[in-house]
Amino acid sequence: MVPITQVISGSPADKAGILAGEQLVSINGHPVRDVLDYMFYAAETDLTLVIDNGTEREVRIRKDEYDDIGLEFESFLMDKKQSCRNKCVFCFIDQLPPGMRETLYFKDDDARLSFLQGNYVTLTNMTQEDVDRIIEMHLNINVSVHTTNPELRCVMMHNRFAGEKLDFLWQMARAGIQLNCQIVLCPGLNDGKELERTLTDLGSMLPNLTSVAVVPVGLSKHREGLYPLTPFTAETAGQALDLIERYQLQFLEKHGTRAVFPSDEFFIMAGRELPDADYYEEYPQYENGVGLLRSLADEFHAALEDAEPDHLPRSVSIATGRSPYGVLRSLVDEAEAAFPGLTVHMYPIRNDFFGEMITVTGLITGQDLIAQLKDQPLGEELLLSSVMIRRDSDVFLDDYTIGQVEEALHTKIRLVTNDGYEFLDAILGVEY
């Protein structure tokens, strides 16, 4: 049973006489435990709801298919998020410094958020009942695999059940569930021969395997007492790319898709050019940092062909992580060449907060921006990637606000998404 906190006025539930404070027991005979049950069973046109207000009663509702009933609940999931039961050797949350806001230390491992928001799950929280429900509802799911060696998976996740839970992956693949998978690659642990084993096993799931992202382990300076891991070098990043490319060619020849994709960081660390857009097919692992820079560059070039700046001369600044700096610098150089009245100051930010091995833009903090930019020319605006800011807020990871950084640097901040057209517009001062 799930408590109903509100009934939307004029909705089918309101017209049927359902009241806030009552509890939803079932829909068409199916018990409702959470948002997945609610969304799946409430999609039909003819519904019989069992409502409890001390005594149970049946309520009939007719509506258009997929229309919302009009019930609201205390939380989005209709119960608590499932927290992670693992202590993965590479977990970045375990590498956070003390004193940050409490929500940053929460590790979710919730299959429902995989379907609803694209989160990755390790399967260790799941039961056979959960898998059966995913198969019944035909839900796509994102899985953090890391390795298909059961013993190694137990070591990497520090969970004695992590290996046997791989059986859920095979069950879902055999049932036709579309799977996106992720591998956090750790040098000397799950790379080399172990990566070959993993990609061979995952390749056997094609075509139900939609894609695999391989991302390098991120190591902060706050690893006291944690499992000893080493960062990638140019050589080991290149070796990983070569191995992945071999499997891409096999999969492409046999199944018509590369299936497995390395994140942009591997190409940057190895000192290699980014592949063309065709390499990324339909960008299935975009949210995992696979193809972000290629997509941005191609959009930027298309925008540059017919750009009309609002006003020049213009001076502006950009702060970014050290990893994408080279690609962004080349794009900015093209813009400055095309528009002689444009001056762009670019600053690769050293990550003092998490440590210098962290070079991605999304982990830059407000205090590092202030410390490294306070004496630099910033022009009319400071352009920052929106990934630095917590979703639906104006707060950096270290709880500095945009306003605080603007005040400290005496300049206006403009947030930009990973969109080449928007990036060029921001550089040129185009307003919407």
BALO-415315 format. One record per residue: z, x, y of N, C-alpha, C in turn. Coordinates in steps of 0.1 Angstrom, whole numbers, padded with zeros to 4 digits, always signed. Example, Ala and Ser with C-alpha at 12.3 -4.5 7.8 and 13.67 -1.06 7.14 Angstrom:
BEGIN
+0078+0132-0057+0078+0123-0045+0078+0132-0033;+0071+0128-0022+0071+0137-0011+0079+0129+0000;
REM end
This chain:
BEGIN
+0000+0008-0012+0000+0000+0000+0000+0009+0012;-0008+0004+0023-0009+0012+0035-0005+0002+0047;+0005+0006+0055+0009-0002+0066-0002-0003+0077;-0004-0015+0082-0014-0018+0092-0007-0017+0106;-0012-0008+0114-0005-0007+0127-0012-0015+0138;-0025-0019+0136-0031-0027+0147-0043-0034+0140;-0046-0046+0146-0058-0053+0142-0066-0055+0154;-0079-0051+0154-0087-0051+0165-0091-0066+0169;-0089-0069+0181-0092-0083+0185-0106-0087+0183;-0108-0098+0177-0122-0103+0175-0128-0098+0162;-0122-0089+0155-0127-0083+0143-0126-0093+0131;-0134-0090+0120-0132-0099+0109-0118-0100+0104;-0110-0089+0104-0096-0090+0100-0088-0099+0109;-0091-0098+0122-0084-0106+0132-0087-0121+0130;-0100-0124+0127-0104-0138+0125-0098-0143+0112;-0095-0134+0102-0090-0138+0090-0075-0140+0090;-0069-0137+0101-0054-0139+0103-0046-0127+0098;-0051-0116+0096-0043-0104+0093-0036-0099+0105;-0023-0095+0103-0015-0091+0115-0010-0077+0114;-0008-0071+0125-0002-0057+0126+0012-0058+0120;+0016-0048+0112+0029-0048+0106+0028-0052+0091;+0017-0059+0087+0015-0062+0073+0010-0049+0066;+0009-0050+0053+0004-0039+0045-0008-0043+0037;-0018-0033+0037-0030-0035+0029-0028-0030+0015;-0029-0039+0005-0026-0035-0009-0039-0031-0016;-0049-0040-0015-0061-0037-0023-0073-0044-0017;-0085-0039-0020-0098-0045-0016-0106-0047-0029;-0110-0060-0031-0118-0064-0043-0112-0058-0056;-0098-0059-0056-0091-0055-0068-0089-0040-0069;-0094-0032-0060-0092-0017-0060-0080-0014-0051;-0070-0007-0057-0058-0003-0048-0063+0006-0037;-0057+0005-0025-0061+0013-0014-0050+0023-0011;-0053+0036-0013-0044+0046-0011-0045+0054+0002;-0058+0055+0006-0061+0063+0018-0074+0059+0024;-0079+0067+0033-0091+0064+0041-0104+0063+0032;-0104+0071+0021-0116+0071+0013-0117+0058+0006;-0106+0053+0000-0106+0040-0007-0110+0029+0003;-0104+0030+0015-0107+0020+0025-0122+0019+0029;-0127+0031+0032-0141+0032+0037-0151+0027+0025;-0148+0032+0013-0157+0029+0002-0157+0015-0002;-0146+0009-0004-0145-0005-0009-0147-0015+0002;-0145-0011+0014-0147-0021+0025-0161-0021+0030;-0170-0014+0024-0184-0013+0028-0191-0026+0024;-0187-0033+0014-0194-0044+0008-0193-0056+0018;-0201-0066+0015-0202-0078+0024-0192-0089+0021;-0188-0090+0009-0178-0100+0005-0166-0093+0000;-0155-0095+0007-0143-0088+0004-0131-0098+0001;-0123-0094-0008-0110-0101-0010-0099-0090-0009;-0091-0092+0002-0081-0083+0005-0067-0089+0000;-0059-0080-0006-0045-0084-0008-0037-0078+0002;-0030-0087+0009-0021-0083+0021-0007-0086+0017;+0002-0077+0021+0016-0079+0018+0024-0080+0031;+0032-0090+0032+0042-0091+0044+0055-0095+0039;+0059-0091+0027+0071-0095+0020+0067-0103+0007;+0056-0110+0008+0050-0116-0003+0035-0114-0002;+0028-0113-0013+0014-0110-0013+0006-0122-0011;-0006-0121-0004-0015-0132-0003-0029-0126-0003;-0039-0134-0006-0053-0130-0006-0060-0135+0006;-0068-0126+0012-0076-0129+0024-0091-0126+0021;-0099-0136+0023-0114-0135+0021-0121-0131+0034;-0129-0122+0034-0137-0117+0045-0152-0116+0042;-0161-0122+0050-0175-0119+0049-0180-0112+0061;-0188-0102+0059-0193-0094+0071-0206-0087+0067;-0212-0081+0076-0224-0073+0073-0220-0060+0066;-0229-0055+0058-0226-0043+0050-0223-0032+0059;-0213-0024+0056-0208-0013+0063-0201-0016+0077;-0201-0028+0081-0193-0032+0093-0179-0030+0090;-0172-0025+0101-0157-0023+0099-0149-0036+0099;-0139-0036+0090-0131-0048+0089-0123-0050+0102;-0118-0039+0108-0111-0040+0121-0096-0037+0119;-0092-0030+0109-0079-0026+0107-0076-0011+0112;-0065-0009+0118-0061+0005+0121-0048+0008+0115;-0046+0022+0113-0035+0026+0105-0028+0038+0113;-0017+0042+0108-0009+0051+0116-0016+0065+0118;-0023+0069+0108-0031+0082+0108-0045+0080+0103;-0053+0089+0107-0067+0088+0103-0069+0088+0088;-0061+0096+0081-0062+0097+0066-0054+0085+0059;-0046+0078+0067-0038+0067+0062-0026+0073+0054;-0025+0086+0053-0013+0092+0048-0013+0107+0053;-0004+0115+0048-0003+0129+0052-0014+0138+0047;-0018+0148+0055-0027+0158+0051-0021+0165+0039;-0030+0169+0030-0025+0178+0019-0025+0192+0023;-0014+0199+0022-0013+0213+0026-0017+0222+0014;-0021+0234+0018-0026+0243+0008-0015+0249-0001;-0018+0250-0014-0008+0255-0024-0010+0270-0027;-0020+0275-0021-0024+0289-0024-0018+0299-0014;-0018+0311-0017-0015+0322-0008-0026+0333-0009;-0038+0329-0005-0050+0337-0006-0048+0351+0000;-0053+0361-0007-0050+0375-0002-0057+0377+0012;-0068+0369+0015-0075+0371+0027-0072+0360+0038;-0063+0351+0035-0060+0340+0044-0057+0344+0058;-0065+0339+0068-0063+0344+0082-0050+0338+0088;-0046+0326+0083-0034+0320+0089-0022+0329+0086;-0022+0336+0074-0011+0345+0071-0011+0358+0080;-0023+0360+0087-0024+0371+0095-0022+0368+0110;-0017+0356+0113-0014+0353+0127-0001+0359+0131;+0000+0363+0144+0013+0368+0148+0023+0357+0150;+0036+0360+0150+0046+0349+0152+0046+0344+0166;+0051+0332+0168+0053+0326+0181+0041+0318+0186;+0031+0315+0178+0020+0307+0182+0024+0292+0179;+0016+0283+0185+0020+0269+0183+0020+0265+0168;+0029+0256+0164+0031+0253+0150+0019+0248+0143;+0010+0241+0149-0001+0235+0142-0011+0246+0137;-0011+0258+0143-0020+0268+0138-0015+0274+0125;-0003+0272+0121+0002+0278+0108+0000+0268+0097;-0005+0256+0100-0007+0246+0089-0020+0249+0082;-0019+0250+0068-0031+0252+0060-0034+0239+0053;-0046+0233+0056-0050+0221+0049-0058+0224+0037;-0057+0217+0027-0066+0218+0015-0068+0204+0009;-0075+0196+0017-0076+0182+0015-0091+0178+0012;-0093+0173+0000-0107+0169-0004-0112+0158+0005;-0104+0150+0010-0108+0139+0019-0114+0145+0032;-0108+0155+0037-0113+0162+0049-0126+0169+0047;-0128+0173+0034-0141+0179+0030-0152+0169+0032;-0151+0157+0028-0161+0147+0029-0162+0142+0044;-0151+0140+0050-0151+0134+0063-0154+0144+0075;-0149+0156+0074-0151+0165+0085-0157+0179+0081;-0161+0180+0068-0168+0192+0064-0159+0204+0061;-0145+0201+0060-0136+0212+0056-0139+0217+0042;-0135+0229+0039-0137+0235+0026-0123+0234+0018;-0124+0231+0005-0112+0229-0003-0113+0239-0015;-0102+0243-0020-0101+0252-0031-0101+0246-0045;-0099+0233-0045-0097+0225-0058-0083+0225-0063;-0075+0234-0059-0061+0236-0065-0052+0224-0062;-0055+0217-0052-0047+0205-0049-0052+0192-0057;-0063+0194-0063-0070+0182-0069-0065+0179-0083;-0065+0166-0087-0063+0162-0100-0075+0157-0107;-0075+0154-0120-0086+0148-0126-0090+0134-0120;-0079+0127-0116-0082+0114-0109-0089+0116-0096;-0086+0126-0089-0094+0129-0076-0108+0132-0079;-0111+0140-0089-0125+0143-0093-0132+0131-0097;-0126+0123-0105-0132+0110-0110-0136+0101-0098;-0127+0101-0088-0130+0093-0076-0142+0098-0069;-0142+0111-0067-0154+0117-0060-0167+0114-0067;-0166+0115-0080-0178+0111-0088-0182+0097-0087;-0172+0088-0087-0174+0074-0086-0180+0070-0073;-0175+0077-0062-0180+0073-0048-0192+0081-0044;-0196+0091-0053-0208+0099-0050-0206+0107-0037;-0194+0113-0035-0191+0120-0023-0196+0135-0024;-0202+0140-0014-0205+0154-0013-0193+0161-0009;-0191+0174-0014-0179+0181-0011-0182+0196-0009;-0173+0202-0001-0174+0216+0003-0163+0224-0004;-0167+0234-0012-0157+0241-0020-0156+0256-0017;-0144+0261-0015-0142+0275-0014-0140+0281-0028;-0151+0288-0032-0151+0293-0046-0145+0307-0046;-0151+0316-0039-0147+0330-0037-0151+0338-0050;-0148+0333-0062-0152+0340-0074-0152+0329-0085;-0161+0331-0095-0161+0322-0107-0154+0329-0119;-0148+0341-0116-0140+0347-0126-0126+0341-0126;-0122+0334-0136-0109+0326-0135-0097+0335-0132;-0097+0347-0139-0085+0356-0137-0085+0361-0123;-0097+0365-0118-0097+0371-0105-0094+0360-0094;-0099+0348-0097-0096+0337-0088-0081+0335-0086;-0074+0336-0097-0059+0334-0097-0053+0345-0088;-0058+0357-0090-0053+0368-0082-0056+0366-0067;-0068+0363-0064-0073+0361-0050-0065+0350-0043;-0062+0339-0050-0056+0328-0044-0041+0328-0046;-0036+0337-0054-0022+0338-0058-0017+0325-0063;-0025+0319-0072-0021+0306-0077-0026+0306-0092;-0016+0304-0101-0019+0305-0115-0029+0294-0120;-0031+0284-0112-0040+0273-0117-0054+0274-0111;-0056+0284-0102-0068+0285-0095-0080+0287-0104;-0079+0294-0115-0090+0297-0124-0094+0284-0132;-0084+0277-0138-0087+0266-0146-0093+0254-0137;-0090+0254-0124-0095+0243-0116-0110+0245-0113;-0116+0256-0117-0130+0257-0116-0137+0247-0125;-0131+0242-0135-0137+0232-0143-0141+0220-0135;-0133+0217-0125-0137+0205-0116-0150+0207-0109;-0153+0220-0106-0166+0223-0100-0177+0220-0109;-0176+0224-0122-0187+0222-0131-0188+0207-0134;-0177+0200-0135-0177+0185-0137-0185+0178-0126;-0182+0182-0113-0189+0175-0102-0204+0179-0102;-0207+0191-0105-0221+0195-0105-0229+0187-0116;-0223+0186-0128-0230+0179-0139-0231+0164-0135;-0223+0159-0127-0223+0145-0123-0233+0142-0112;-0239+0153-0106-0249+0151-0096-0243+0152-0082;-0230+0156-0080-0224+0157-0067-0230+0169-0060;-0234+0167-0047-0240+0178-0040-0229+0187-0034;-0230+0200-0037-0219+0209-0034-0224+0220-0025;-0216+0222-0014-0217+0233-0005-0206+0243-0009;-0209+0255-0011-0198+0265-0015-0197+0276-0005;-0185+0282-0006-0182+0293+0003-0176+0305-0005;-0180+0317-0001-0174+0329-0007-0169+0338+0005;-0156+0340+0005-0151+0350+0014-0151+0363+0007;-0159+0373+0011-0162+0385+0004-0152+0396+0008;-0145+0402-0001-0136+0412+0001-0140+0425-0006;-0143+0436+0002-0148+0448-0005-0138+0453-0016;-0144+0457-0027-0136+0462-0038-0128+0451-0046;-0130+0439-0043-0123+0428-0050-0133+0418-0057;-0140+0411-0048-0150+0401-0054-0164+0404-0050;-0167+0416-0047-0181+0420-0043-0187+0427-0056;-0199+0433-0054-0205+0441-0065-0207+0432-0077;-0203+0437-0089-0205+0430-0101-0199+0416-0101;-0187+0415-0095-0181+0402-0094-0189+0392-0086;-0195+0396-0075-0204+0388-0068-0216+0384-0076;-0221+0393-0084-0233+0390-0092-0229+0379-0102;-0217+0380-0108-0212+0370-0117-0211+0356-0110;-0205+0356-0099-0203+0344-0091-0217+0337-0088;-0226+0345-0082-0239+0339-0079-0247+0335-0091;-0246+0342-0102-0252+0337-0114-0247+0324-0119;-0233+0323-0118-0227+0310-0123-0231+0299-0113;-0230+0301-0100-0233+0291-0091-0248+0287-0091;-0256+0296-0094-0270+0294-0095-0274+0284-0106;-0265+0284-0116-0268+0275-0128-0266+0261-0124;-0259+0258-0112-0257+0244-0108-0269+0239-0100;-0278+0247-0096-0290+0242-0089-0297+0231-0098;-0302+0220-0092-0303+0218-0077-0291+0211-0071;-0281+0208-0079-0269+0201-0073-0261+0210-0064;-0263+0223-0065-0257+0232-0055-0266+0232-0043;-0261+0227-0032-0269+0226-0020-0270+0240-0013;-0259+0247-0012-0260+0260-0005-0247+0268-0008;-0247+0281-0006-0236+0290-0007-0236+0298+0006;-0225+0299+0013-0223+0309+0024-0214+0320+0019;-0219+0332+0022-0211+0344+0019-0206+0350+0033;-0193+0350+0035-0188+0355+0048-0179+0367+0046;-0178+0377+0055-0170+0388+0053-0155+0385+0056;-0146+0391+0049-0132+0389+0052-0129+0394+0066;-0120+0386+0072-0115+0389+0086-0101+0395+0085;-0099+0407+0091-0086+0413+0090-0080+0416+0104;-0069+0409+0106-0062+0411+0119-0053+0423+0117;-0046+0426+0128-0036+0438+0128-0023+0433+0123;-0021+0420+0120-0008+0415+0116-0008+0413+0101;-0009+0423+0093-0010+0422+0078+0002+0429+0071;+0013+0430+0078+0024+0437+0072+0029+0429+0059;+0030+0436+0048+0034+0430+0036+0024+0422+0028;+0012+0422+0033+0001+0414+0027-0007+0423+0017;-0015+0417+0009-0023+0424-0001-0032+0434+0007;-0033+0446+0001-0041+0456+0008-0056+0453+0007;-0063+0451+0018-0077+0449+0019-0083+0458+0028;-0096+0461+0026-0103+0471+0035-0115+0463+0042;-0118+0467+0054-0129+0460+0061-0143+0465+0056;-0153+0458+0059-0167+0462+0056-0171+0473+0065;-0179+0482+0060-0186+0492+0067-0201+0489+0068;-0208+0496+0076-0223+0494+0076-0229+0496+0062;-0224+0505+0055-0229+0508+0041-0226+0496+0032;-0213+0492+0031-0209+0481+0022-0215+0468+0026;-0217+0466+0039-0223+0453+0044-0238+0453+0040;-0244+0465+0041-0258+0466+0036-0260+0463+0021;-0250+0469+0013-0250+0467-0001-0249+0452-0005;-0240+0445+0003-0238+0431+0000-0251+0423+0004;-0257+0426+0015-0270+0420+0018-0281+0422+0008;-0282+0434+0003-0292+0437-0007-0290+0429-0020;-0277+0428-0024-0274+0420-0036-0277+0405-0034;-0273+0400-0023-0276+0386-0020-0291+0383-0019;-0298+0393-0013-0313+0391-0012-0319+0390-0026;-0314+0398-0036-0320+0398-0049-0318+0384-0055;-0307+0378-0053-0304+0364-0058-0312+0354-0051;-0314+0356-0038-0322+0347-0030-0336+0346-0035;-0342+0357-0039-0356+0358-0044-0357+0351-0057;-0346+0353-0066-0346+0346-0079-0346+0331-0077;-0336+0327-0069-0335+0312-0067-0347+0306-0060;-0353+0313-0051-0365+0308-0044-0377+0307-0053;-0378+0316-0062-0389+0316-0072-0387+0304-0082;-0375+0302-0086-0372+0293-0097-0370+0279-0092;-0363+0278-0080-0359+0265-0075-0364+0261-0061;-0371+0270-0055-0377+0267-0042-0368+0267-0030;-0356+0273-0032-0346+0275-0022-0339+0288-0024;-0335+0294-0012-0327+0307-0013-0313+0304-0018;-0308+0292-0014-0295+0287-0019-0283+0295-0013;-0283+0308-0014-0272+0316-0009-0276+0323+0003;-0267+0323+0013-0270+0328+0027-0258+0336+0032;-0260+0349+0036-0250+0357+0042-0248+0353+0057;-0236+0354+0062-0233+0350+0076-0239+0361+0085;-0241+0357+0098-0247+0366+0107-0239+0380+0108;-0226+0380+0106-0219+0392+0108-0223+0403+0099;-0228+0399+0086-0233+0410+0077-0245+0418+0083;-0254+0411+0089-0266+0417+0095-0261+0426+0107;-0252+0421+0115-0247+0429+0126-0240+0442+0121;-0231+0440+0112-0223+0452+0106-0232+0462+0100;-0243+0457+0093-0252+0466+0086-0262+0472+0096;-0263+0468+0108-0272+0473+0118-0287+0468+0115;-0288+0456+0109-0301+0451+0106-0305+0439+0115;-0318+0438+0116-0324+0427+0125-0320+0413+0118;-0318+0403+0126-0316+0390+0121-0329+0385+0115;-0328+0377+0104-0341+0372+0098-0347+0361+0107;-0359+0358+0105-0366+0347+0112-0360+0333+0107;-0363+0323+0115-0358+0310+0112-0361+0305+0098;-0372+0308+0093-0376+0303+0079-0366+0308+0069;-0360+0319+0071-0350+0324+0062-0339+0315+0059;-0335+0307+0070-0323+0299+0069-0327+0284+0065;-0339+0282+0061-0344+0269+0057-0339+0258+0066;-0330+0249+0062-0326+0238+0071-0312+0241+0077;-0308+0254+0077-0295+0258+0083-0284+0251+0076;-0283+0251+0063-0272+0243+0056-0258+0248+0058;-0257+0261+0062-0244+0267+0064-0242+0271+0078;-0247+0263+0087-0246+0266+0102-0232+0267+0106;-0223+0258+0102-0209+0258+0106-0201+0270+0100;-0207+0277+0091-0201+0289+0085-0206+0301+0092;-0212+0300+0103-0217+0312+0110-0230+0318+0104;-0238+0310+0097-0250+0314+0090-0262+0309+0098;-0268+0318+0105-0280+0314+0113-0277+0310+0128;-0264+0311+0132-0261+0307+0145-0269+0315+0156;-0269+0328+0154-0276+0336+0164-0291+0335+0164;-0297+0333+0152-0311+0331+0152-0315+0318+0158;-0307+0307+0155-0310+0294+0162-0309+0295+0177;-0298+0302+0181-0296+0303+0196-0307+0311+0202;-0312+0322+0196-0322+0330+0202-0336+0322+0203;-0339+0315+0192-0352+0308+0192-0352+0296+0202;-0340+0289+0204-0339+0279+0214-0340+0285+0228;-0334+0296+0230-0334+0303+0243-0348+0307+0247;-0355+0313+0237-0369+0317+0240-0378+0305+0244;-0376+0294+0237-0384+0282+0240-0380+0277+0253;-0367+0277+0257-0363+0272+0270-0368+0281+0281;-0369+0294+0278-0373+0304+0289-0387+0302+0293;-0396+0296+0284-0410+0295+0287-0412+0285+0299;-0404+0275+0300-0407+0265+0311-0394+0263+0319;-0385+0273+0320-0373+0271+0328-0376+0270+0343;-0368+0262+0350-0369+0261+0364-0354+0261+0369;-0350+0273+0374-0336+0274+0378-0334+0265+0391;-0321+0260+0392-0318+0252+0403-0317+0261+0416;-0312+0273+0415-0311+0281+0427-0310+0296+0423;-0317+0304+0431-0316+0318+0430-0316+0324+0444;-0310+0335+0447-0303+0344+0437-0290+0338+0432;-0286+0343+0420-0274+0339+0414-0268+0350+0406;-0255+0351+0407-0247+0361+0400-0237+0354+0391;-0237+0357+0378-0228+0350+0369-0223+0360+0359;-0213+0357+0351-0208+0366+0341-0206+0359+0328;-0206+0367+0317-0205+0362+0303-0195+0371+0296;-0185+0365+0290-0176+0372+0281-0178+0367+0267;-0179+0376+0257-0182+0373+0244-0175+0382+0234;-0175+0379+0221-0170+0388+0211-0179+0400+0210;-0174+0411+0204-0182+0423+0203-0193+0421+0192;-0191+0413+0183-0201+0411+0172-0214+0405+0177;-0214+0394+0185-0227+0389+0189-0232+0395+0202;-0225+0405+0208-0228+0410+0221-0242+0415+0222;-0247+0423+0212-0260+0429+0213-0271+0419+0213;-0270+0408+0205-0280+0398+0205-0280+0390+0219;-0268+0387+0224-0268+0380+0236-0272+0388+0248;-0269+0401+0247-0274+0411+0258-0289+0411+0259;-0296+0411+0247-0310+0411+0248-0316+0399+0253;-0310+0387+0251-0315+0375+0257-0313+0375+0272;-0301+0379+0276-0298+0380+0290-0308+0389+0297;-0311+0400+0291-0321+0410+0297-0334+0403+0299;-0338+0395+0290-0351+0387+0291-0350+0378+0303;-0339+0371+0305-0337+0361+0316-0338+0369+0329;-0331+0380+0330-0331+0388+0342-0345+0393+0346;-0352+0397+0336-0366+0401+0338-0375+0390+0343;-0373+0378+0338-0381+0367+0342-0377+0362+0356;-0365+0364+0360-0360+0358+0373-0353+0370+0380;-0361+0377+0389-0355+0389+0396-0343+0386+0404;-0341+0373+0408-0329+0370+0416-0317+0368+0409;-0317+0369+0395-0306+0367+0386-0299+0379+0383;-0285+0379+0384-0277+0390+0380-0266+0385+0370;-0266+0391+0358-0256+0386+0348-0248+0398+0344;-0235+0397+0346-0225+0407+0341-0220+0403+0327;-0222+0411+0318-0218+0408+0304-0206+0417+0300;-0197+0411+0293-0185+0418+0289-0181+0415+0274;-0183+0425+0265-0178+0424+0252-0163+0425+0252;-0156+0415+0247-0141+0415+0248-0135+0422+0235;-0127+0432+0238-0119+0438+0227-0108+0429+0223;-0106+0426+0210-0095+0417+0206-0082+0424+0204;-0074+0425+0215-0061+0431+0214-0051+0422+0208;-0053+0409+0209-0043+0399+0204-0043+0400+0189;-0054+0399+0182-0055+0399+0167-0058+0413+0162;-0063+0422+0170-0067+0435+0165-0082+0438+0166;-0085+0450+0168-0099+0454+0171-0109+0451+0160;-0104+0449+0148-0114+0446+0137-0119+0432+0138;-0112+0423+0146-0117+0410+0148-0127+0410+0160;-0139+0407+0157-0150+0409+0167-0157+0396+0170;-0153+0385+0164-0160+0372+0166-0156+0366+0179;-0164+0357+0185-0161+0351+0198-0150+0341+0197;-0150+0333+0186-0141+0322+0185-0126+0326+0184;-0123+0338+0183-0109+0343+0182-0104+0350+0195;-0112+0349+0205-0108+0355+0218-0098+0347+0225;-0088+0353+0230-0076+0346+0236-0077+0346+0252;-0070+0337+0258-0069+0337+0272-0064+0350+0278;-0053+0355+0272-0047+0367+0277-0056+0380+0276;-0064+0380+0266-0073+0392+0265-0084+0390+0276;-0089+0378+0278-0098+0376+0289-0093+0381+0303;-0081+0377+0305-0074+0380+0318-0073+0395+0319;-0068+0402+0309-0065+0416+0309-0077+0424+0311;-0088+0420+0305-0100+0428+0305-0110+0425+0316;-0108+0413+0323-0118+0409+0333-0112+0408+0347;-0099+0411+0348-0093+0408+0361-0098+0417+0372;-0103+0429+0369-0108+0438+0379-0124+0439+0379;-0130+0430+0372-0145+0431+0370-0152+0421+0379;-0164+0424+0383-0172+0414+0391-0176+0403+0381;-0173+0390+0385-0176+0379+0377-0186+0369+0383;-0190+0371+0395-0200+0362+0401-0195+0348+0404;-0204+0339+0404-0201+0325+0407-0194+0318+0396;-0197+0321+0384-0190+0315+0373-0189+0325+0361;-0179+0322+0353-0177+0329+0340-0181+0320+0329;-0191+0324+0321-0195+0315+0310-0188+0320+0297;-0182+0310+0291-0175+0312+0278-0181+0303+0267;-0181+0308+0255-0185+0299+0244-0174+0288+0242;-0178+0276+0239-0168+0265+0237-0160+0268+0224;-0164+0277+0215-0156+0279+0203-0143+0286+0206;-0141+0291+0218-0129+0298+0221-0118+0287+0224;-0122+0275+0226-0112+0264+0230-0109+0255+0219;-0097+0251+0217-0093+0242+0207-0101+0229+0209;-0105+0222+0198-0113+0210+0199-0106+0199+0207;-0114+0193+0216-0108+0182+0224-0096+0186+0233;-0097+0198+0238-0086+0203+0247-0092+0213+0256;-0083+0219+0264-0087+0230+0273-0079+0242+0271;-0074+0244+0258-0065+0254+0255-0071+0265+0245;-0068+0278+0249-0072+0289+0240-0062+0290+0229;-0065+0299+0219-0056+0300+0208-0042+0305+0211;-0041+0312+0222-0027+0317+0226-0021+0307+0236;-0026+0295+0237-0020+0284+0245-0022+0286+0260;-0030+0297+0264-0034+0297+0278-0044+0286+0280;-0044+0280+0292-0054+0269+0295-0065+0275+0303;-0076+0267+0303-0087+0271+0311-0083+0273+0326;-0075+0264+0331-0070+0265+0344-0062+0277+0347;-0054+0282+0338-0046+0294+0340-0055+0306+0340;-0065+0306+0332-0075+0318+0332-0083+0318+0345;-0087+0306+0349-0095+0305+0362-0087+0310+0373;-0074+0306+0374-0065+0310+0385-0063+0325+0384;-0061+0331+0373-0058+0345+0372-0071+0353+0375;-0082+0348+0372-0095+0356+0375-0102+0352+0388;-0097+0341+0394-0102+0337+0407-0117+0333+0406;-0120+0326+0395-0134+0322+0393-0134+0310+0384;-0145+0302+0385-0147+0290+0377-0152+0294+0363;-0147+0287+0353-0152+0288+0339-0161+0277+0336;-0172+0280+0329-0181+0270+0324-0182+0272+0309;-0179+0262+0301-0180+0263+0286-0194+0260+0282;-0199+0267+0272-0213+0266+0267-0212+0265+0252;-0220+0255+0246-0220+0254+0232-0231+0264+0227;-0232+0265+0213-0242+0274+0207-0256+0267+0207;-0261+0266+0219-0274+0259+0221-0282+0268+0231;-0293+0272+0227-0301+0281+0235-0305+0275+0249;-0309+0262+0249-0313+0256+0261-0301+0255+0270;-0289+0251+0265-0277+0250+0274-0273+0264+0279;-0275+0274+0270-0271+0287+0274-0279+0292+0286;-0292+0290+0285-0301+0294+0296-0298+0286+0309;-0296+0273+0307-0293+0265+0319-0280+0269+0326;-0270+0273+0318-0258+0278+0324-0260+0291+0331;-0268+0300+0326-0271+0313+0332-0278+0310+0346;-0287+0301+0346-0295+0298+0358-0288+0289+0367;-0277+0283+0363-0270+0274+0373-0275+0260+0373;-0282+0256+0362-0287+0242+0362-0275+0233+0359;-0274+0223+0367-0263+0213+0366-0268+0200+0360;-0260+0193+0353-0264+0180+0347-0257+0169+0354;
REM end
